[in-house]
Amino acid sequence: MISVIKAIVMMRKLYVDYAATTPLDPKVFKAMKPYFTEMYGNASSIHSYGIEAKQAIAKSRKIVAELLTAEPEELIFTGSATEANNTALKGHAFKQGKEKASIAISSIEHDCVLNTAIWLEQQGYRVTTIPVDKYGLLKLEELKKALRKSVSLVSIIHANNEIGTIQPLKEIGNLCHEHNALFHTDAAQSFGKIPINVKKMNIDLMTINAHKIYGPKGVGALYVRKGVEIDPLLHGGGHEFGLRSSTENVPGIVGFAKAVELRKKEMGPEATRLRKLKNHLVKEILNIEDTYLNGHPKKNLPNIANFRFSYIEGESLLLLLDKEGIAASTGSACSSATGKPSHVLSALGIKPEELHGSLRLSLGKKNTQADIDYILNIIPKIVKRLRSISPIKKIKTWTSQHNQKI
């Protein structure tokens, strides 16, 4: 019994699910702590405690806006990226009304955009879905067709959370503005990992959050370009320029800003380091027979790699990896509880029988070459083991041998 406990304690713990969330940076926690215990005022209060909190929010807003090349007053703090995406789409739809509002989204949006669009359609708003190619890149010709039909808002995810494919935002923004449509992008996965300039990219609304960049959970933001009008989802005291009433999460906002400050220094070097680790990981894993990369091989985030292993179940693969101390994902952590095949992978045209065999490995700043070596030692063994008991693999092998005899 003692030896079993000792083995569990000594088992290597390896986290490669940074696309789901990241650990809070100790420097971020240090910056947040005083606003929990000492400077705990309500930013709407006019006494010294309130003024202190209000100043902290103003300073934080400026820091976060700068990384987007936006103005501070163009940034609305929210409780999450999900709330920001809902605010962008519903806020536009409510402001325009059912006669004028017409929204286009891609077929690989995050669930919070996809389900918001579905809900709006159920309420009588017009919604168009733009397909992607086999790599997850938006089909621009299809977008052009949709824009000619008086689309008022286009919402396209910047970098997909499952496969990491990066969309050409500047080109998409140009197309939208040529047809007098607003352009919103969900940049929750890309913000702080690759450079973003909302002005140069022709972006009107952009969603970002903190917990994907080593900041706290429970805080996000929506960039709203000057002149863009949306209705608020929450009504109350008129906080956040009247677009998000609710007592501000001062510690969370301060933590968001500190995480952004750190990103400004670390983003470039970390992207280079992680890209090198990921490229090695991809090269070696693709040496496993009947294994494929999901997403674009080059136009992708430096830290996300999504693989497809024929003849096995991704959930079984995850459980066995976890047993070896490796925490990974089959796709979006937000929708894993449904048990349904990934709508993102389906949109790439992957065969139904192949959809369940995916694995997403997303790297972060704690990962090292030793981690990659460990993963590369474990995954081939697990894949081999699962395929040895796979009825699909056995049928495939028998069919191939039978055809050869004929």
Secondary structure, 3 states (H helix, E strand, C coil): CHHHHHHHHHCCCEECECCCCCCCCHHHHHHHCHHHHCCCCCCCCCCHHHHHHHHHHHHHHHHHHHHHCCCHHHEEEECCHHHHHHHHHHHHHHHHCCCCCEEEEECCCCHHHHHHHHHHHHCCCEEEEECECCCCCECHHHHHHHHCCCCCEEECCCECCCCCEECCHHHHHHHHHHCCCEEEEECCCCECCECCCCCCCCCCEEEEECCCCCCCCCCEEEEECCCCCCCCCCCCCCCHHHCCCCCCCHHHHHHHHHHHHHHHHHHHHHHHHHHHHHHHHHHHHCCCCCEEEECCCCCECCCEEEEEECCCCHHHHHHHHHHCCEECECCCCCCHHHCCCCHHHHHCCCCHHHHHHEEEEECCCCCCHHHHHHHHHHHHHHHHHHHHCCHHHHHHHHHHHHHHHC
